[in-house]
Amino acid sequence: MSELYLFAHIAGTPVAVRTDEVQAVVKISEISPVPAVPVQVAGLAALRSRVLTVIDVAALIDPKLADAENRSYAIVCDISGHIYGMLVDKVSDIRAVSEPALPLHGKTDAAWAHYAEGVIENDGEAHLLVSLRNFIENSAIGLAA
Amino acid sequence: MDELLGEFIAETQETLEALSSIIVAWEADPCDRDRLDSVFRFFHTVKGSCGFLNLPRFERLSHAAEDVLSKVREGNLTPNPATISAVLSVMDRIAELCSALAAGTTPPLENDDFLIEALRHSQTPEGQAESEAEVSNPAAVADQKGKATAGPRTIRLPLSLIDQLMNGVSDMVLSRNELSRKLRDRESDPELEIAFERLSSCIADMRDTISKTRMQRVERLFMAIPRMVRDLSRDLGKNIELTLEGGDVEMDREMVEMVVDPLTHIVRNSIDHGIEMPTDRIAAGKSETGHLRLSARQSGSHILIEVVDDGRGINVDAVVRKIISTGVMTEQEVARLSEQERLDLIFSPGLSTAQQVTSISGRGVGMDVVRANVERVGGIITLTNEPGQGLTITMRVPLTLTIIPGLILRAGGQLFAIPRSSVIEILHDNNSTIDISRLGGADVATIRGVRHSMVDLETVIGLEKAVQSTPRTIMVVRSVSGMPYALAVSNVENHEELVIRPAAPIIMSSGIFAGMTLPDNGQPMLLLDAGGIAQAAQLPLDQTRRENLAANDLGSEADRGERHSALQFIELSGIERLIRLSLVERVEDVPIDAFGCIASQPYARIEGRLLPCVYSVTPEIAGQEDSITCLRIRDGLREVCYPVRTICDIFEISDDLDMAAPNGHVAGLAIVDGRQIEVVDNFALFASIPDIEITTEQSMRCVIVDGDDNWNREILMPLLAQAGYDVAIGATPTQNDIVLRMGSDKNDPPIAIDPQIPLVRLRPNSKPTGVGDNSIYRYDRAGLLQAIATVSKGRKSA
């Protein structure tokens, strides 16, 4: 059974996202900053009448990589009734992959360990399979680690 | 068919919900015909519909219940508690079957006969005799049905459809705003403008109407409570009187759903753990019946839901013990907490103070879950505990997803919104009616004689204060306790109707935002939570101070307690203060070289004695003066010296401070002639000086016998001098002296000493040489001073 994946790069790492989690990929033009929140929250952005909470995922992986201004593409998703925009470095492909996710090999970097679920092969390149939900729900654990 | 079934389920569930409160009321008053009719009508409707839908289990159950109820209606049967319980369990079974049907799962396979049997048995014998006859009264039923349809007609809509409508309206508002901006850039065209105005007002009306579709009366939240209280109190053998208030307050439909679970949990806890057994209540001198009060009211943009019981309250010590035993916190950590923080430990995960697990509560799912649920919707939960007297739990939840009038303000270069309802007043900081002062690091804004805690928004949210040429804006806003405080921002930009949506949990967790909004400029911004900001800034806004303030507002001097004379003076640092005049024994000029410091405790040498000084006097702060004016303050036993620059005046001030703000030696502020002056905290003043007596009786002299010994001369003598004793070295002791001598009798120097003179013997080693050795180790400072003090006391009393 093949499944559709969105392939993108986050913090320089190739990742795959199940498309049923993805509502859209949009170019974010203007982000209103939000004070007094964790570093990965880049701010708020308007998408027509909806307001996205923009998450700079790279900052979640490594706070030093926070650079929301230079990341303009965001994956829009709905997690527990809230709409988020997950900033990515770039989006490369959307494709159906017939093989199931492979298990992780080697010791995954601690920063990724809370988010990676497996490995998806696309065109001979390995992508970390991530769930967008984990970026929101596991972020507290991730930062504590 | 599916559609019909869905409608049947939805309708049945809704009616069941509405009925659960009615049936309890009916139990209290079985003669209440209206309530009986509503219950009867429910079973009759269910029976009718399920026959058609082919749901035999529903039919049997409802038929049996209808049977019994119809007898009650005809007066052939008086309902007793057993009847009611049986009817209720039939209703519960119907609810179970309904949810199973709705979820598409297999209905629970329990035998309905048991329930039906229970119904039959609950009847009195006379009723049983007639149970064979079908005694439904068709005329009456038709009549009831006619009545039921007379109410406003309603249809059922999925919530998602309303959400879509809401979003559509928001989109429409945004595009109207865009159009409005474009129109402004063009040449004015009156006809076009009139058309646009019409469109605008249509959209505004529509937005109002749509937002109303989401509102629901809080009554719905309370609907299940009477039934629950009835069942629980019966199970536990407690008597509880329930009062529900404020059911007509409206709140967002979604919010109602989010609050049901926490509320249910709190009520369960109150009944299970809070309210005592009737015998315990009588023993505690309370009425046998426990009281439980639920109330809802709107406060600004929030709904306050209060659960008040008169039970035993929370045993904070038990909570603390439990916390320590589970290892969440150590004893030391707990000791540092304030009383309120200790009480809040009840919200720690996995905590249950119940002695045993009961079927009702105490399963480890506790207040932590309740708090998490309330906070998830941007609410706040607070406890007011009166051990032995009861507990009040207040849930404060926002009316989110509504359109509220808001103010847009700028702080630290960013834009924020705040509900207009939480803002009382807006002023510029250069306004003559406002006076901003700093007291112990805290900002205080006095606006027309009323003092408010003040905080800069930038400080709370961690932004840089932007440099600006225009005056800053001070907003007086309401806090959670209802007591206003002053919030300073760069400026207020605009006011607008704002569509508020809940913000993502990661943003809400900061506690200072209430939601987010997309105003007309299309730039998303966050809605500030005035109460959350006060909490984040840790402003002291509790109830007692509010009363203090209220009394001040009234300006009724008679209510303000006793008055006393206070001396106004200016400290060397230039600060103006007041002190209770009766404590000031005298005022004296002390030469500058009489001030000194011992081990960081400043002192002044006055009349040959050392008096502790409130603060140290150094040449820098003394300036050119040769002598410093000092207040000599006495608490009856001890005396303190308070150096001042000048003494100004004497006023009559009230014993109640205008603002209590204990900080160091300052108790708070008093208003004198329209100015606020710090009042000295006399208690803190004396409490802060060291307990060691620096002064002593003049007549007491310590004689060190061996004047040649270096240790005696260089170490012992200064120590005694410092402790305030006169020291004579190598002198011949007289009757009034104390003799200090090193070593044992054998190495006594050949000086004849009157054995009547008290002797304190010192030894060079820390360990005593034998049992009879009552000498003191020479480096045991406390022991040595104690021994001398004991001797001198003995002398005085003799």
Interface residues (C-beta under 8 A of the other chain):
Chain A: E30 S32 P33 V34 P35 A36 V37 P38 V41 L44 A45 A46 R48 S49 R50 V51 T53 I55 S80 G81 H82 Y84 I136 S139
Chain B: N167 S170 D171 V173 L174 G412 Q414 L415 V460 I461 G462 L463 R501 P502 A503 A504 P505 I506 I507 S509 S510 I512 M516 T517 L518 G522 Q523 P524 M525 L526
